[in-house]
Amino acid sequence: MNFFLAALGVLGVASSGPLIAATLGATTVSALAIAFWRNAIGAAVMASPTLIREPSQFGRITGKEFRWSLIAAVALALHFACFITSLQLTSVAAATALVCLQSAWIAVIQLLRGVKHRWQVLVGLGIAFGGVVAITGFDMGASPEALLGDLLAMAGGLLAGIYTLAGGKARQSMTTGTYTALCYGMCAALVAVLALFTGQPLVGFDAGGWLGIIAITVCAQLVGHTAFNHLLATMSPLRVSMIILLEIPGAALLAAFFLNETLPAGTYGGLALILVGLAVVVMGQRNGKAGRGGPAAERPLAELGTD
């Protein structure tokens, strides 16, 4: 059963990039429309059980919890704007790999805040960012548009890291349902404001466009991340965190098969470096000590996915 759920989870999160790219390329759906409806639907789904069982939880949200949730929502909204736009400019494989640097960015932010990592984490960061140099180097030679897409995907990964850290602060005293409903709801509202200012429509799409939005939300958000969060109850966080990294080759394979996406051999080498580097970072963070003699952070990286 765990193997089935793991395979379902990988397929779900890996399908995000290809589904978004296909929807943007074949319909009139805008990038911000995908971000809006994905979060709005996610908020409604996550809020429903809490509203039915214990609606008073939303009335007990403190000012501190709201502020951290708002910071997380802002980061998440900008993350989606960057990542989804990047899929219009660069390859699905490159955008997915670069946005998956989320765990590496978290480690970098922790370093800047004085957290001491084991040498394995530093080595993993070096390998992963070496893969970034390889991918962006090849895309720089291909077109300025592809390079811009790479940079937006990297920014999306950094914003996902900020979203994760802020969400971790909020979730210290909030239930998963309350936090995700609040965060996704505020994120959807922020994306709607962005859409208003940029002139991107949120409605008025054809049937194919709405089908794409529903497929993205169900496969990536509701199926993919729900499967991984369920696995955390029966598998170690380290194992789940390693499994979720299969999103990188999974997205590349799906894009190659369904979108006929082909990349230079050097770009595939960069994807491999990022995958190996992130695996080393995850293992180093799970096995090492963080901070000034304190225990390593316990939040499973598999919970931190956003795509």
Secondary structure, DSSP 8 states (H G I E B T S, - for coil): -HHHHHHHHHHHHHTHHHHHHHHHHHSS--HHHHHHHHHHHHHHHHHHHHHHH-THHHHT--HHHHHHHHHHHHHHHHHHHHHHHHTTTS-HHHHHHHHTTHHHHHHHHHHHTT----HHHHHHHHHHHHHHHHHHHHHHHH-HHHHHHHHHHHHHHHHHHHHHHHHHHHTTSS-HHHHHHHHHHHHHHHHHHHHHHHT--SS---HHHHHHHHHHIIIIIIIIHHHHHHHTTTS-HHHHHHHHTTHHHHHHHHHHHHS-----HHHHHHHHHHHHHHHHHHHHHHHS--SSS-----S-GGGG---
